[in-house]
Amino acid sequence: MKVIIGFVVILLAASCAEDTPVTPTADVLQAQPECPDGDQTVQIIAPNFGIGFAFEIDVYEASRFDATASSEGIGSEVACSISGVLPWTEVTFSEASAACQAAGKRLCTSDEWSAACGSIGLEYKFPYGRSYDATACRTESVASSATGSLSTCMTAVNGIMDMSGNLREWLDASGLAGGAFADSEPELTCTSVLQANDSRPPDPGDGFRCCRTLSDYN
């Protein structure tokens, strides 16, 4: 554990999902798919900034459990937070919400997402700082890249990757945050939200990440 400017940041490794219940008479045990290397998440506890919440957020944009560095995979059961794999694209709001729930999480709120992106207390405009850098994240490009592939696209104090560009990310009340790989500066800030709902057609620039409430700190 380390304390940084008044809030606690903890990297965790945990299984994406528990095994599904199996009937004793089943000939073959059927388990829900799990993320290959466990989830990588960050806990953010911010009592000193008057925000009044504590939450856990995925370090990486969501990927399918069978994703690799060269394939997005096809599994749709559960969302993973894994480095170095192609993220889950063309996902609808309902699909993203269900995948987070299967992992024991939920989609992030707008407040959680923007606070994590802006490094709580510093209120950065972009995850990496106050000024736009077109080379820091996957922006103004033709396609998304593997999760965490740009070390410069990391939040200043809590190590969350790809919160600007690469993929827009669904929020819990719908809407997509952070911009995508083809976007430019106005769409790529920590407070940029594209208004959308579940009627939005699948888009190669749309993705998500998951959050979880830390009830012990409420």
C-alpha positions in Angstrom: 0.0 0.0 0.0 1.2 3.5 -0.6 -0.4 6.9 0.2 -0.3 9.5 -2.5 -1.6 13.1 -2.0 -4.3 12.1 0.4 -5.8 9.0 -1.3 -4.8 5.4 -1.2 -3.9 3.5 -4.3 -3.7 -0.3 -4.2 -3.0 -2.6 -7.1 -4.9 -5.9 -6.8 -4.8 -9.2 -8.6 -8.0 -11.1 -8.4 -10.0 -13.6 -10.4 -12.4 -12.1 -12.9 -15.3 -14.3 -11.8 -16.1 -17.2 -9.5 -16.9 -20.6 -10.9 -20.6 -21.0 -11.8 -22.6 -23.4 -9.6 -22.5 -27.0 -10.9 -25.1 -29.7 -10.2 -23.7 -32.8 -8.5 -25.0 -35.1 -11.3 -23.3 -33.2 -14.1 -21.0 -35.4 -16.1 -18.7 -32.5 -17.0 -18.0 -29.6 -14.7 -18.8 -26.4 -16.4 -16.9 -23.3 -15.1 -17.4 -19.7 -16.1 -14.4 -18.5 -18.1 -11.8 -16.7 -16.1 -9.3 -14.0 -17.1 -6.0 -15.7 -17.7 -3.8 -13.6 -15.4 -6.5 -12.2 -13.1 -7.8 -8.7 -13.0 -5.6 -5.7 -12.5 -7.5 -3.0 -10.7 -6.7 0.1 -8.6 -8.5 1.2 -5.4 -9.1 4.9 -5.0 -10.1 6.2 -1.6 -10.6 10.0 -1.5 -12.0 11.2 1.8 -9.7 14.3 1.9 -11.1 15.9 -1.2 -14.7 16.1 -0.3 -15.7 13.6 -3.0 -17.1 11.2 -0.5 -16.6 8.0 -2.4 -14.2 5.0 -2.5 -14.1 2.7 -5.5 -12.1 0.2 -7.5 -11.5 0.7 -11.2 -9.9 -1.5 -13.8 -6.4 -0.5 -14.8 -7.0 -1.5 -18.4 -9.8 -1.2 -20.9 -12.0 -4.3 -20.9 -10.9 -7.3 -23.0 -12.5 -10.7 -23.6 -11.2 -13.6 -21.6 -9.7 -15.2 -24.7 -8.1 -12.1 -26.2 -4.5 -12.0 -27.3 -2.1 -9.4 -28.6 -3.2 -10.2 -32.1 -6.9 -11.3 -31.6 -9.8 -9.7 -29.8 -11.2 -13.1 -29.1 -14.8 -14.2 -29.2 -15.7 -14.9 -25.5 -18.5 -12.6 -24.3 -19.1 -14.0 -20.8 -17.0 -11.8 -18.6 -14.9 -8.6 -18.8 -11.1 -8.8 -18.0 -8.6 -6.1 -17.2 -5.4 -7.5 -18.8 -2.3 -5.8 -20.2 -1.1 -6.4 -23.8 -4.2 -7.8 -25.4 -6.6 -6.3 -27.9 -9.5 -4.6 -26.1 -13.2 -5.5 -26.5 -14.6 -3.3 -29.3 -18.0 -2.8 -31.0 -19.8 -3.4 -27.7 -23.2 -2.0 -26.8 -24.2 -0.5 -23.5 -26.1 -3.6 -22.4 -23.3 -6.0 -23.4 -20.8 -3.9 -21.5 -23.0 -3.8 -18.4 -23.6 -7.5 -18.4 -19.9 -8.3 -18.9 -19.0 -6.1 -15.9 -21.7 -7.8 -13.8 -20.3 -11.2 -14.7 -17.0 -10.1 -13.2 -18.6 -8.9 -10.0 -18.4 -5.3 -11.0 -20.4 -2.6 -12.8 -19.8 0.1 -15.3 -18.2 3.2 -13.8 -20.1 6.3 -12.9 -19.2 9.6 -14.7 -17.8 11.0 -11.4 -15.7 7.9 -10.8 -14.4 7.9 -14.3 -13.5 11.5 -14.6 -11.9 11.6 -11.1 -9.7 8.6 -11.8 -8.7 10.1 -15.2 -7.9 13.5 -13.8 -5.9 12.1 -10.8 -8.1 13.1 -7.9 -7.1 16.4 -6.4 -4.9 17.4 -9.3 -7.8 17.8 -11.7 -5.7 17.2 -14.8 -7.5 17.8 -18.1 -5.8 14.7 -19.6 -4.7 11.5 -17.8 -1.1 12.4 -18.3 -1.3 16.1 -17.4 -2.8 19.5 -18.0 -1.8 20.0 -21.7 -2.7 18.0 -24.7 0.0 15.7 -26.2 -1.1 14.1 -29.5 1.6 11.3 -29.1 0.9 10.3 -25.5 -2.2 8.1 -26.2 -3.7 6.2 -29.1 -5.3 9.2 -30.8 -5.7 10.6 -34.3 -5.1 7.0 -35.6 -6.8 4.5 -37.8 -7.4 1.7 -35.3 -7.2 0.8 -31.6 -4.1 -0.8 -30.1 -3.4 -3.4 -27.4 -4.2 -2.5 -23.8 -1.4 -0.6 -22.0 0.7 -0.5 -25.2 1.6 3.2 -24.6 3.3 3.8 -21.3 2.8 7.5 -21.8 -1.0 7.1 -21.7 -1.1 6.5 -17.9 -2.8 8.5 -15.2 -0.4 10.7 -13.3 -0.7 9.1 -9.8 -2.7 5.9 -10.0 -1.3 4.1 -13.0 -4.6 3.6 -15.0 -4.0 3.1 -18.7 -5.7 4.4 -21.9 -8.3 6.7 -20.4 -7.8 9.1 -23.3 -8.2 7.7 -26.8 -7.9 4.1 -27.9 -11.6 3.3 -27.1 -14.5 5.4 -25.8 -15.8 3.8 -22.6 -19.4 3.2 -21.6 -20.5 4.8 -18.4 -23.2 3.4 -16.0 -25.9 5.9 -17.0 -25.0 5.5 -20.7 -22.7 7.9 -22.6 -19.1 7.2 -23.7 -16.1 8.8 -22.0 -12.6 9.7 -23.1 -12.7 9.6 -26.8 -11.4 7.0 -29.3 -8.4 6.3 -31.5 -9.6 8.5 -34.3 -10.5 11.5 -32.2 -8.7 14.7 -31.6 -8.2 17.0 -28.5 -11.8 18.2 -27.7 -13.0 14.6 -27.4 -10.1 13.3 -25.4 -10.3 15.1 -22.1 -11.1 13.6 -18.7 -14.5 15.2 -18.8 -15.4 14.5 -22.5 -18.6 12.4 -22.8 -20.3 11.4 -26.0 -24.0 11.2 -25.3 -25.3 7.8 -26.4 -27.6 4.9 -25.3 -28.2 1.3 -26.0 -29.7 2.1 -29.4 -26.3 3.2 -30.6 -25.0 0.7 -33.3 -21.8 -1.2 -32.6 -18.8 1.0 -33.3 -15.1 -0.1 -33.5 -14.2 2.9 -31.3 -16.5 1.8 -28.4 -15.3 -0.1 -25.4 -15.6 0.0 -21.6 -13.9 -0.7 -18.3 -15.5 -1.8 -15.0 -15.7 -0.4 -11.5 -16.7 -1.6 -8.1 -17.9 0.2 -4.9 -15.7 -0.2 -1.9 -18.5 -0.5 0.7 -16.2 -0.6 3.6 -15.4 3.1 3.1 -18.9 4.4 2.5 
